[in-house]
Amino acid sequence: MLTFEQKLEILESFPQLERRDVSLKRVNFHYEQSIYDKKTVVYHLHPNGNAFVYAGLLEGCETDEKGFVNIRDYSAEALRDLVERSIRSLSGNGDLSTGEAALSSEAPAQVSKAASPQTSGGVWTNAEGQTLTLKYEDDLWYVYSGDNLDMAFETREEAGEYLAEEGFAPRRA
């Protein structure tokens, strides 16, 4: 397990992230350029080494109800990979699929090889070129057609199932 200092060094190596010290000597890291309301990438890095990384828009990551993955036992490589993917997902750019390092033997059990297309946010398209946008806001998953709200779901799985049934798939960068 990486120490607090080792995790802090890795996280501070991302120039896109802004460090924010919070209570009980914990540290958060925010991505201010996020296209979503969600800006917290790393939540409550604690001196005991425990922390959470936002993966709510990533495929193949088992998250808690708020979209976070516990990184307590992550290797340096797996932590870097997850943070990079989290930033890309919040920027609206890049592939949201499970990364190479996340699938290595160093990655903890929270990352699944069974990536499913219904777990990403962002822009979804169908065969006719129509687009819908899936966004996570206020603990709900919203599907928008342009500026108009189409549907709202409690889980991203429900939203993904709806979009897939309607013939939409995540757009790849």
C-alpha positions as CSV (number, residue, x, y, z in Angstrom):
1,M,0.0,0.0,0.0
2,L,1.3,3.5,-0.9
3,T,1.7,5.9,2.0
4,F,-0.1,9.2,2.3
5,E,3.0,11.0,1.1
6,Q,3.4,8.8,-1.9
7,K,-0.2,9.2,-2.9
8,L,0.1,13.0,-2.3
9,E,3.2,13.1,-4.6
10,I,1.4,11.3,-7.4
11,L,-1.7,13.5,-7.1
12,E,0.3,16.7,-7.0
13,S,2.0,15.6,-10.3
14,F,-1.2,16.4,-12.1
15,P,-1.1,20.1,-13.0
16,Q,-4.8,20.0,-13.9
17,L,-5.8,19.3,-10.3
18,E,-6.1,21.9,-7.6
19,R,-5.2,20.8,-4.0
20,R,-7.7,21.7,-1.2
21,D,-6.8,21.0,2.4
22,V,-9.9,20.0,4.4
23,S,-10.5,19.0,8.0
24,L,-8.6,16.4,9.9
25,K,-5.5,16.8,7.7
26,R,-7.4,15.3,4.7
27,V,-6.8,16.6,1.2
28,N,-9.2,16.9,-1.8
29,F,-8.1,17.5,-5.4
30,H,-10.5,19.3,-7.8
31,Y,-10.6,19.6,-11.5
32,E,-11.9,23.1,-12.1
33,Q,-12.2,22.6,-15.9
34,S,-14.8,19.9,-15.5
35,I,-17.7,20.2,-18.0
36,Y,-19.9,18.7,-15.2
37,D,-21.0,20.1,-11.9
38,K,-18.8,17.4,-10.4
39,K,-15.3,18.8,-9.9
40,T,-13.9,16.6,-7.1
41,V,-11.5,14.0,-8.5
42,V,-9.9,12.9,-5.2
43,Y,-12.0,13.0,-2.1
44,H,-10.6,12.9,1.5
45,L,-7.0,11.7,1.0
46,H,-6.4,10.8,4.7
47,P,-3.0,10.6,6.5
48,N,-3.7,6.8,6.9
49,G,-3.6,6.4,3.1
50,N,-7.3,6.0,2.5
51,A,-9.0,8.1,-0.2
52,F,-11.6,8.0,-2.9
53,V,-11.3,8.8,-6.7
54,Y,-14.3,9.8,-8.8
55,A,-15.0,7.2,-11.4
56,G,-18.7,7.7,-11.9
57,L,-18.4,8.3,-15.6
58,L,-15.9,5.4,-16.2
59,E,-16.7,2.0,-17.7
60,G,-15.8,-1.0,-15.7
61,C,-15.4,0.6,-12.3
62,E,-17.5,-0.5,-9.4
63,T,-18.2,2.7,-7.5
64,D,-20.2,3.6,-4.4
65,E,-23.5,5.4,-4.8
66,K,-21.8,8.8,-5.3
67,G,-19.5,7.4,-8.1
68,F,-16.3,7.0,-6.0
69,V,-13.7,4.2,-5.8
70,N,-11.7,3.5,-2.7
71,I,-8.0,3.7,-3.6
72,R,-6.5,2.5,-0.3
73,D,-4.7,-0.5,-1.8
74,Y,-4.0,0.9,-5.3
75,S,-0.5,0.7,-6.7
76,A,1.2,3.8,-8.1
77,E,0.5,2.8,-11.7
78,A,-3.2,2.0,-11.0
79,L,-3.7,5.2,-9.1
80,R,-2.1,7.3,-11.9
81,D,-4.3,5.5,-14.5
82,L,-7.5,6.0,-12.6
83,V,-6.9,9.7,-11.9
84,E,-6.0,10.3,-15.6
85,R,-9.1,8.5,-16.7
86,S,-11.2,10.5,-14.2
87,I,-9.9,13.8,-15.4
88,R,-10.5,12.8,-19.1
89,S,-14.1,11.8,-18.2
90,L,-14.8,15.1,-16.5
91,S,-13.3,17.0,-19.4
92,G,-15.5,15.3,-21.9
93,N,-12.5,14.1,-23.8
94,G,-10.9,10.7,-24.2
95,D,-11.8,7.0,-24.0
96,L,-13.8,6.1,-20.9
97,S,-13.1,2.4,-21.2
98,T,-11.1,0.5,-18.6
99,G,-7.4,1.4,-19.0
100,E,-4.5,-1.0,-19.3
101,A,-3.1,-0.4,-15.8
102,A,-6.6,-0.8,-14.3
103,L,-6.7,-4.3,-15.7
104,S,-3.2,-5.3,-14.5
105,S,-2.6,-7.6,-11.7
106,E,-1.7,-4.6,-9.5
107,A,-5.3,-3.2,-9.7
108,P,-7.6,-4.0,-6.9
109,A,-10.8,-6.0,-7.2
110,Q,-13.0,-2.9,-7.6
111,V,-12.1,-2.6,-11.3
112,S,-13.9,-5.1,-13.4
113,K,-12.8,-6.5,-16.8
114,A,-16.5,-6.6,-17.8
115,A,-16.8,-3.0,-19.0
116,S,-20.4,-2.3,-20.0
117,P,-21.4,0.5,-22.5
118,Q,-24.1,1.7,-20.2
119,T,-21.8,3.1,-17.5
120,S,-20.3,6.2,-19.2
121,G,-21.7,9.7,-19.2
122,G,-21.0,12.2,-21.9
123,V,-22.4,12.3,-25.5
124,W,-24.3,9.3,-26.9
125,T,-25.1,8.9,-30.5
126,N,-27.3,6.6,-32.6
127,A,-27.0,5.2,-36.2
128,E,-28.9,8.3,-37.5
129,G,-26.3,10.6,-36.0
130,Q,-28.7,12.0,-33.3
131,T,-27.1,12.8,-30.0
132,L,-28.2,12.7,-26.4
133,T,-26.1,13.8,-23.4
134,L,-25.9,11.9,-20.2
135,K,-24.9,13.9,-17.1
136,Y,-24.5,13.2,-13.4
137,E,-25.8,16.0,-11.4
138,D,-27.3,16.3,-7.9
139,D,-27.0,12.5,-7.3
140,L,-29.1,11.7,-10.4
141,W,-28.3,10.8,-14.0
142,Y,-30.0,13.1,-16.5
143,V,-30.5,12.5,-20.3
144,Y,-30.7,15.6,-22.3
145,S,-31.7,16.2,-25.9
146,G,-29.9,19.5,-26.5
147,D,-31.0,21.8,-23.7
148,N,-34.2,19.8,-23.0
149,L,-34.4,17.2,-20.3
150,D,-35.5,13.8,-21.8
151,M,-35.3,11.5,-18.7
152,A,-33.8,11.2,-15.2
153,F,-32.5,8.0,-13.5
154,E,-31.3,7.1,-10.0
155,T,-28.4,5.0,-11.4
156,R,-26.1,5.2,-14.4
157,E,-27.0,1.6,-15.2
158,E,-30.7,2.5,-15.6
159,A,-29.7,5.4,-17.8
160,G,-27.4,3.3,-19.9
161,E,-30.1,0.6,-20.3
162,Y,-32.5,3.3,-21.5
163,L,-30.1,4.8,-23.9
164,A,-29.1,1.3,-25.3
165,E,-32.7,0.4,-25.7
166,E,-33.2,3.6,-27.7
167,G,-30.3,2.6,-30.0
168,F,-27.7,5.0,-28.5
169,A,-24.0,4.2,-27.7
170,P,-21.3,6.4,-26.1
171,R,-19.5,8.5,-28.6
172,R,-15.7,7.8,-28.7
173,A,-13.3,10.6,-29.0
